[in-house]
Amino acid sequence: MADPPLSSGGGEQQSVLDAMLAVTTGLSLPAVLQRVIVAACSLVDAQYGALGVMDEGNALSEFLTFGAPDGMAEAIGHRPEGLGILGLLIAEPEPIRLRDLTKHARSSGFPPHHVEMRSFLGVPIKIRDAVFGNLYLCEKRGADEFTEEDEALAVSLAAVAAVAIDNARLHARLQDLAVIEDRERIARDLHDKVIQQLFATGMGLQGLTRALDETAAAKVAQAVDELDAVIAEIRASIFDLEARPASRPNLSAAVLNLVDRIVRDSDVEPTVAIEGPLHARVAPELGEDLLATSRELLTNVVRHANARRVEVRIDVTDDLVLEVRDDGCGIPPEGEARPGHGIANARARASARGGHATVAAHPEGGTIARWRVPLP
């Protein structure tokens, strides 16, 4: 497909303004960058133009061109790899003007099927110290080399391209964040509403078996087993939804996964409630302490409490608070005197962070353990 014709009117300021307007019109990033290249070629009378976008590793991830003969890119067969003069501009992101790029010490020549070029103007696409790519202009029309004025105009348009790229990447990050938040909301709804309703339904069905004959009771028991299987599948879906692609695993997902692993082969039905921005507020080291304490308290419940249910609650405010409550047999009168390793370890971790941990009988039966540490 042939390139669009160069704009012939409007002046230098209008060309820059048109390019800036393209950033705000909702066009796709490639469309905006293509306009920048066309405007740059028009402003400095360049026969050829190109724009390279770099990824975080400073490699060319996108390469757009203007003015090249139809079929040249297909004949070459690959995009530039950032070698030669292109690599010089990547390594040293400062404007460069050359009368004959083929005579530069860093020149690596042209690949087969590439048009010959001599005069060269290259400028980095950057905002302050953030470099997003480079704008390349070749073959000055009517002159042997580009001027300082050409360089200033190219720098202005490169700044427009930098804004466009930065804006596109910001929108992508915001969209990713929105997706993550939506996934976490769905996960919370699945756990707090769907699983709890299914569990209540299963308990109700189990209560009916005493009034049914053997055949009907067997069918109800099968239905309860199927509900348990559905609950297990939903839990697996919750963990998939909560696990976000990030530099460290999502702490909320890690808590849910931990609870599931510990109670999976027991008869204890867990409930988990997390209030506040756990992953955002809790540093990785404190998160490890939270998980270790949760593991020991839950293991105590499963092994020693003879409980049917356990509730895990985490609140994130000025403090990080973990509560683990069960409906089991409670603690003996001397329980505080013989807390066991789990409670002792929880107290030690809390104390090391300026907090405290307690375990006591709950007024409604069972045991409640609290672990509280201040947040910075």
C-alpha positions as CSV (number, residue, x, y, z in Angstrom):
1,M,0.0,0.0,0.0
2,A,1.5,3.4,-1.0
3,D,2.2,6.0,1.6
4,P,-0.1,9.0,1.9
5,P,1.0,12.2,0.1
6,L,2.9,14.8,2.1
7,S,0.9,17.7,3.5
8,S,1.6,20.7,1.3
9,G,0.2,23.5,3.4
10,G,-0.4,25.0,6.8
11,G,3.2,25.8,7.7
12,E,5.6,24.4,10.3
13,Q,3.5,25.3,13.3
14,Q,0.3,23.8,11.8
15,S,2.2,20.5,11.1
16,V,3.3,20.3,14.7
17,L,-0.2,21.2,15.9
18,D,-1.8,18.6,13.7
19,A,0.5,15.9,15.1
20,M,-0.3,17.0,18.7
21,L,-4.0,17.0,17.9
22,A,-3.7,13.4,16.7
23,V,-2.6,12.4,20.2
24,T,-5.9,13.5,21.6
25,T,-8.3,12.2,18.9
26,G,-8.5,8.6,20.1
27,L,-6.4,7.3,17.2
28,S,-4.4,4.1,17.7
29,L,-0.8,4.6,18.6
30,P,0.5,3.4,15.2
31,A,-1.8,5.8,13.4
32,V,-0.5,8.7,15.6
33,L,3.1,7.8,15.1
34,Q,2.6,7.5,11.3
35,R,1.2,11.0,11.3
36,V,4.3,12.2,13.2
37,I,6.6,10.6,10.6
38,V,4.6,12.2,7.7
39,A,4.7,15.6,9.4
40,A,8.4,15.3,10.1
41,C,9.2,14.5,6.5
42,S,7.1,17.4,5.3
43,L,8.7,19.9,7.7
44,V,12.3,19.0,7.0
45,D,11.9,18.0,3.3
46,A,13.0,14.5,3.9
47,Q,12.3,11.8,1.3
48,Y,12.3,9.0,3.8
49,G,11.2,8.7,7.4
50,A,11.1,6.0,10.1
51,L,10.2,5.8,13.7
52,G,11.4,3.0,16.0
53,V,9.8,2.2,19.4
54,M,11.9,0.5,22.0
55,D,10.9,-2.0,24.6
56,E,12.1,-2.0,28.2
57,G,15.3,-3.8,27.1
58,N,16.1,-1.1,24.6
59,A,15.4,-3.3,21.6
60,L,13.3,-2.1,18.7
61,S,9.8,-3.5,19.2
62,E,8.1,-1.5,16.5
63,F,9.4,0.1,13.3
64,L,7.2,2.4,11.1
65,T,8.3,3.9,7.8
66,F,7.3,6.5,5.3
67,G,8.4,7.1,1.7
68,A,10.0,3.6,1.1
69,P,9.1,1.9,-2.2
70,D,6.3,-0.5,-2.1
71,G,7.4,-4.0,-1.3
72,M,10.8,-3.0,0.1
73,A,10.0,-4.1,3.7
74,E,8.7,-7.5,2.4
75,A,11.8,-8.0,0.2
76,I,14.1,-7.3,3.2
77,G,12.2,-9.7,5.3
78,H,12.8,-8.4,8.8
79,R,12.7,-5.2,10.8
80,P,15.9,-3.3,11.7
81,E,17.7,-4.8,14.7
82,G,19.1,-1.5,16.0
83,L,22.6,-1.9,14.5
84,G,24.9,0.6,12.9
85,I,23.7,4.3,13.0
86,L,20.4,3.2,14.5
87,G,22.3,1.5,17.3
88,L,24.4,4.6,17.9
89,L,21.2,6.6,18.5
90,I,19.9,4.0,20.8
91,A,23.1,3.8,22.8
92,E,23.6,7.6,22.8
93,P,20.1,9.2,22.8
94,E,21.1,12.6,21.4
95,P,20.3,14.3,18.1
96,I,22.7,13.4,15.3
97,R,23.0,14.9,11.8
98,L,25.2,13.3,9.1
99,R,26.0,14.5,5.6
100,D,26.7,10.9,4.5
101,L,25.8,8.2,6.9
102,T,27.6,5.6,4.9
103,K,31.0,7.2,5.9
104,H,30.3,7.1,9.6
105,A,32.5,4.8,11.6
106,R,29.4,3.0,13.0
107,S,27.7,2.5,9.6
108,S,27.0,-1.2,9.0
109,G,25.7,-0.7,5.4
110,F,22.2,-1.5,4.1
111,P,20.6,-4.9,3.7
112,P,19.8,-6.2,0.2
113,H,16.8,-4.5,-1.4
114,H,17.2,-1.4,0.7
115,V,17.3,2.0,-1.1
116,E,20.5,4.0,-0.9
117,M,20.6,6.9,1.6
118,R,23.1,9.6,2.4
119,S,22.0,12.6,4.5
120,F,20.6,11.6,7.9
121,L,18.9,13.2,10.8
122,G,18.1,11.2,13.9
123,V,16.5,12.4,17.2
124,P,15.5,10.5,20.3
125,I,11.9,10.2,21.3
126,K,12.0,11.0,25.0
127,I,10.4,12.8,27.9
128,R,13.1,14.0,30.3
129,D,15.2,10.9,30.9
130,A,12.7,8.4,29.7
131,V,13.6,7.3,26.1
132,F,10.8,5.6,24.1
133,G,12.4,5.3,20.7
134,N,13.9,7.3,17.9
135,L,12.8,9.3,14.8
136,Y,14.9,8.8,11.7
137,L,14.9,11.1,8.6
138,C,16.9,10.6,5.5
139,E,17.7,12.2,2.1
140,K,17.2,15.9,2.5
141,R,15.4,17.2,-0.7
142,G,17.3,20.0,-2.4
143,A,20.3,20.0,-0.1
144,D,23.2,17.7,0.9
145,E,22.4,17.7,4.6
146,F,19.9,18.6,7.2
147,T,20.1,21.9,9.1
148,E,20.0,22.9,12.7
149,E,16.5,24.2,12.1
150,D,15.5,20.8,10.7
151,E,16.9,19.3,13.9
152,A,14.9,21.6,16.1
153,L,11.7,20.7,14.2
154,A,12.4,17.0,14.4
155,V,13.0,17.3,18.2
156,S,9.6,19.0,18.5
157,L,7.8,16.2,16.7
158,A,9.7,13.5,18.5
159,A,8.4,15.1,21.8
160,V,4.8,14.6,20.4
161,A,5.6,11.0,19.6
162,A,7.0,10.5,23.2
163,V,3.7,11.9,24.6
164,A,1.7,9.5,22.4
165,I,3.7,6.5,23.4
166,D,3.8,7.4,27.1
167,N,0.0,8.0,27.0
168,A,-0.7,4.6,25.3
169,R,1.4,2.8,27.8
170,L,-0.3,4.6,30.7
171,H,-3.7,3.6,29.4
172,A,-2.5,0.0,29.0
173,R,-1.3,0.0,32.6
174,L,-4.6,1.5,33.8
175,Q,-6.6,-1.1,31.8
176,D,-4.5,-3.9,33.3
177,L,-5.2,-2.5,36.8
178,A,-8.9,-2.3,36.1
179,V,-8.9,-5.9,34.9
180,I,-7.1,-7.0,38.0
181,E,-9.5,-5.1,40.3
182,D,-12.4,-6.6,38.4
183,R,-11.0,-10.1,38.8
184,E,-10.5,-9.6,42.5
185,R,-14.1,-8.3,42.9
186,I,-15.4,-11.4,41.1
187,A,-13.2,-13.6,43.3
188,R,-14.6,-11.9,46.4
189,D,-18.2,-12.3,45.2
190,L,-17.5,-16.0,44.4
191,H,-16.1,-16.6,47.9
192,D,-18.4,-14.4,50.0
193,K,-21.6,-15.1,48.2
194,V,-21.6,-18.2,46.0
195,I,-19.5,-20.5,48.1
196,Q,-21.3,-19.6,51.3
197,Q,-24.7,-20.1,49.7
198,L,-23.6,-23.5,48.4
199,F,-22.3,-24.5,51.7
200,A,-25.5,-23.5,53.5
201,T,-27.5,-25.5,50.9
202,G,-25.3,-28.5,51.5
203,M,-25.8,-28.2,55.3
204,G,-29.5,-28.0,54.8
205,L,-29.6,-31.1,52.6
206,Q,-27.6,-33.0,55.2
207,G,-30.1,-32.1,57.8
208,L,-32.9,-33.7,55.7
209,T,-31.3,-37.1,55.6
210,R,-32.5,-38.1,59.1
211,A,-36.1,-37.8,57.9
212,L,-35.6,-39.8,54.6
213,D,-35.6,-43.4,53.8
214,E,-32.3,-45.1,52.8
215,T,-32.7,-44.6,49.1
216,A,-33.6,-40.9,49.3
217,A,-30.9,-40.3,51.9
218,A,-28.3,-41.8,49.5
219,K,-29.5,-39.5,46.7
220,V,-29.2,-36.5,49.1
221,A,-25.7,-37.6,50.1
222,Q,-24.7,-37.8,46.4
223,A,-26.1,-34.3,45.9
224,V,-24.1,-33.0,48.8
225,D,-20.9,-34.6,47.4
226,E,-21.6,-32.9,44.1
227,L,-22.0,-29.6,45.9
228,D,-18.6,-30.2,47.6
229,A,-17.0,-30.8,44.2
230,V,-18.5,-27.6,42.8
231,I,-17.2,-25.6,45.8
232,A,-13.8,-27.1,45.2
233,E,-13.9,-26.0,41.5
234,I,-15.0,-22.5,42.5
235,R,-12.2,-22.2,45.0
236,A,-9.7,-23.2,42.2
237,S,-11.3,-20.5,40.0
238,I,-10.9,-17.9,42.8
239,F,-7.2,-18.7,43.1
240,D,-6.8,-18.3,39.3
241,L,-8.6,-15.0,39.4
242,E,-6.7,-13.6,42.4
243,A,-3.2,-14.5,41.1
244,R,-2.1,-11.4,39.2
245,P,0.9,-11.2,36.9
246,A,3.3,-9.1,39.1
247,S,6.8,-9.0,40.5
248,R,5.5,-10.9,43.6
249,P,2.5,-13.1,44.1
250,N,-0.8,-11.5,45.1
251,L,-0.9,-11.8,48.9
252,S,-4.7,-12.3,49.0
253,A,-4.4,-15.2,46.6
254,A,-1.6,-16.6,48.7
255,V,-3.8,-16.5,51.8
256,L,-6.7,-18.3,50.0
257,N,-4.3,-20.9,48.6
258,L,-2.8,-21.5,52.0
259,V,-6.2,-22.0,53.7
260,D,-7.3,-24.4,50.9
261,R,-4.1,-26.5,51.2
262,I,-4.4,-26.9,55.0
263,V,-8.1,-27.7,55.2
264,R,-8.5,-29.6,51.9
265,D,-8.2,-33.1,53.4
266,S,-10.0,-32.4,56.6
267,D,-13.6,-32.1,57.6
268,V,-13.2,-28.4,58.5
269,E,-15.1,-25.9,56.4
270,P,-13.2,-22.6,56.1
271,T,-14.5,-19.0,55.7
272,V,-12.0,-16.3,54.6
273,A,-12.7,-12.5,54.8
274,I,-10.1,-9.9,53.8
275,E,-10.9,-6.3,54.4
276,G,-8.6,-3.5,53.1
277,P,-5.8,-3.4,50.5
278,L,-3.8,-6.3,51.7
279,H,-1.4,-6.7,48.8
280,A,-0.8,-2.9,48.4
281,R,-0.2,-2.1,52.1
282,V,1.7,-5.2,53.3
283,A,5.4,-5.4,52.5
284,P,6.7,-8.8,51.3
285,E,8.6,-9.6,54.5
286,L,5.5,-8.9,56.7
287,G,3.5,-10.9,54.2
288,E,5.7,-13.9,54.8
289,D,5.1,-13.5,58.6
290,L,1.4,-13.3,58.0
291,L,1.4,-16.5,55.9
292,A,3.6,-18.4,58.4
293,T,1.3,-17.3,61.3
294,S,-1.8,-18.3,59.4
295,R,-0.3,-21.6,58.6
296,E,0.5,-22.5,62.2
297,L,-2.8,-21.3,63.6
298,L,-4.8,-23.2,61.0
299,T,-2.8,-26.3,61.4
300,N,-3.5,-26.2,65.1
301,V,-7.3,-26.0,64.4
302,V,-7.2,-28.9,61.9
303,R,-5.1,-31.2,64.1
304,H,-6.3,-30.4,67.6
305,A,-9.6,-28.4,67.8
306,N,-12.0,-31.1,66.5
307,A,-13.7,-28.2,64.7
308,R,-16.3,-28.2,62.0
309,R,-15.7,-24.7,60.9
310,V,-12.9,-22.2,61.0
311,E,-13.1,-18.5,60.1
312,V,-10.0,-16.5,59.0
313,R,-10.4,-12.8,59.0
314,I,-7.7,-10.3,57.9
315,D,-8.2,-6.5,58.4
316,V,-5.9,-3.9,57.0
317,T,-6.2,-0.4,58.6
318,D,-3.5,1.2,60.7
319,D,-2.7,-2.3,61.9
320,L,-2.6,-5.7,60.2
321,V,-4.9,-7.9,62.1
322,L,-5.3,-11.7,61.7
323,E,-8.1,-13.6,63.5
324,V,-8.5,-17.3,63.3
325,R,-11.7,-18.6,65.1
326,D,-12.9,-22.1,65.2
327,D,-16.0,-23.8,66.7
328,G,-14.1,-26.7,68.2
329,C,-13.5,-28.0,71.7
330,G,-11.8,-24.9,72.9
331,I,-8.7,-24.6,75.1
332,P,-8.2,-26.2,78.5
333,P,-8.1,-24.0,81.5
334,E,-4.3,-24.1,81.5
335,G,-4.2,-23.4,77.7
336,E,-2.6,-20.0,78.1
337,A,0.1,-21.6,80.1
338,R,0.8,-24.3,77.5
339,P,0.3,-22.5,74.2
340,G,2.3,-24.8,72.0
341,H,4.8,-23.8,69.3
342,G,2.3,-22.3,67.0
343,I,1.1,-19.6,69.4
344,A,4.6,-19.1,70.7
345,N,5.9,-18.5,67.2
346,A,3.0,-16.2,66.4
347,R,3.8,-14.1,69.6
348,A,7.5,-13.9,68.7
349,R,6.7,-12.7,65.1
350,A,4.3,-10.1,66.4
351,S,6.6,-8.9,69.2
352,A,9.5,-8.5,66.7
353,R,7.3,-6.1,64.8
354,G,5.9,-4.2,67.8
355,G,2.7,-6.1,67.9
356,H,1.1,-8.9,70.0
357,A,-0.7,-12.2,69.7
358,T,-3.3,-13.8,72.0
359,V,-5.4,-17.0,72.1
360,A,-8.5,-17.3,74.2
361,A,-11.9,-19.1,74.4
362,H,-14.6,-17.5,72.4
363,P,-17.8,-16.5,74.3
364,E,-19.9,-18.5,71.8
365,G,-17.7,-21.6,72.0
366,G,-14.4,-22.6,70.4
367,T,-11.2,-20.6,70.3
368,I,-10.2,-17.3,68.8
369,A,-6.5,-16.4,68.1
370,R,-5.6,-12.8,67.3
371,W,-2.4,-11.5,65.8
372,R,-1.9,-7.8,65.4
373,V,1.1,-5.8,64.1
374,P,1.3,-2.0,63.3
375,L,1.6,-1.0,59.6
376,P,4.0,1.8,58.6
